[in-house]
Amino acid sequence: MAAPEENNQLVIAPESTPETQPNKRRKKKSIVWEHFTIENVSPGCRRASCNQCKQSFAYSTGSKVAGTSHLKRHIAKGTCPALLRNQSQFTPGMNGNGSMSDPPKRRYRSPSSAYISFDSDRCRHEIARMMIMHDYPLHMVEHSGFLAFVQNLQPRFDMVSFNTVQGDCVATYLREKQNIMKFVEGMPGRVCLTLDMWASSQSLGYVFITGHFIDSDWKPQQRILNVVMEPYPDSDMAISHAVACCLSDWSLEGKLFSITFNHPVGEPGRENLRSLLCVKNPLIINGQLMIGNCSARTLSSIAKDVLWVGREIIKKIRDSIKYVKTSESLEEKFLELKQQLQVPSEKSLSLDNRTQWNSTYQMLVAASELKEVFSCLDSSDPNYKEPPSMEDWKQIEIICTYLKPLYDAANILTSKNNATPIPFFHELWKIHELSRAVVSEDPFISSLAKLMQEKIDKYLKDCSLALAIAVVMDPRFKMKLVQFCFSKNFGDEAPLYVKVVDDGLHELFLEYVALPLPLTPTYAEDGNFENMKTEDNQGTLLSDHGLTDFDMYIMETTSQNTRSELDQYLEESLLPRLQELDVLDWWKMNKLKYPTLSKLARDILTIQVSTADPDSVFDTGIKELDPYRSSLRPETVEALVCAKDWLQYGSAAPDEISNAIVKVGS
């Protein structure tokens, strides 16, 4: 029997809509629905109505959904007239200027996130800080790509010009300078300066002046204090002018202990510097410790001379390495020969970087150890132009012999912890000993020894006293290391040179004894002197009323007694060298025992033997400021360089710097 007609019909359920089945509709999570309401205009057609201005926007037609991007733009771009009239009122999901927070946050992701208002001044501060910290060119703020990026990130930010960001960077520098001034003023000891001369494409010189000092916790500190542009860097007045600017700028008159510079200065230039320092600064033992040459530059200069004498032979070695590195097959053949000959060398061949003399030394050492392998290469190959002879290899070994003590001494300077004179002293006298020990009729060896001797003698003449006194301040060496090195270098005349160091040390100590000191200097320097003026256990206020004459007596007798501090220190046994010793920490622990001598030690150990940073110790050329920096005003260059150095140690609060930026910008 046939089924009823209605049973043969396909029954279609009514269309399910979000309105009829709200429980199955996915919950709308976009933040725009706090500002829009969906309205049904006709069957299958819905529009989004703005809650503020009631303006209607397309949302869905049938199965086609328009999305929410155009709704976000209506709010975020500030085109809603109602929002523009009520900018001062805060709406959830909106910032105080009536536009959506940038970037919009979904509430379900960060329901408790704090509202952060847009701050144009803070943005300017961060741009200036970015320019300083990463050495970006200031004109970057006018580049089209950067402008487009910022406008898409925050359309309401009024982009700054080159002049504006330059002023903001200077404002940051001035703000940080106030903090550094307070920091320098609080240093208990004296300041040592290093002067690093940079060249530029405009034939101008820029003197980077760094201050070195030891803080109240006996930790070494350093800050770049000035960058002084010198129009005539080779003049006799260049260095003295830069130093005068620094002393005046930082009020260091009377606080300067020594100056170390990397720029060659003739005797007229030194006399100008001595004349300046005699007026501005009380000289220590007639200025014998005041002026010193950069040890890194001295070592590099000697190394360059040695390499120049052997330049033709070194070229043969370089060409031989190039030949081996020409193809993989040649390199594999070289390694096979090395294995067959059982050469024990573990060094690998590589070409040198001619701007770093240590890489040339390492190349020669590696090639010298593999000379037997080179001699087995096919010399008939036209690409192997001129293989080194056995005589060439002998001269390479001589060159390496002269470069090794230079390399060892310079390696000490590559560590920031070893930038003091103590570890450098012994290596320096090894170089001096080598330059005097070789007596040979070989013109090649004689030329090398003569070049080394002239330059190392000149360096020691200027700097040996400061280096020797610094070594004496190490309780593991004292005068013993000085006596040992001098005996090896000067033989029977060694006692005369030792006496010069001993006399200079005692004269320096007497000058420190004569300095006006507070009644209890070891407490005063740590900020504890004021604590002594508090009430004692009996409630009696400690005071000097009526005891001024007693104070004078104490100072006089203390001065007499402290004259033996140095002799007492020298007579005590040396500390063992089996374990590492922080010399500054040792003096910190013994400052009560040696109140005057500890102050001398603190200042003498502040002296820097090198102006070069660890990465440029082996440089063969002078540093050069890039063309962009050279095109800026000298004041801007100084602000950028100094502020970058200072910011790495911490900075002032962003709000304070923002205020400073606004003040300067206005």
CORUR-V749645 format. One record per helix or strand of 2 or more residues. SS is the DSSP state (H for helix, E for strand). FROM is the first residue (numbers start at 0). LEN is the number of residues. Records with the same first field share a line. If there is no record, write none. Layout:
SS: FROM-LEN, FROM-LEN
This chain:
H: 4-4, 30-4, 68-8, 80-5, 119-15, 137-5, 143-10, 161-24, 237-13, 266-14, 284-3, 294-15, 310-14, 327-14, 356-13, 370-5, 389-24, 415-3, 420-17, 442-30, 477-37, 520-4, 529-4, 547-15, 564-7, 582-7, 594-10, 613-3, 626-5, 633-14, 653-12
E: 35-7, 44-6, 55-6, 63-2, 190-9, 204-10, 219-11, 255-6, 290-3
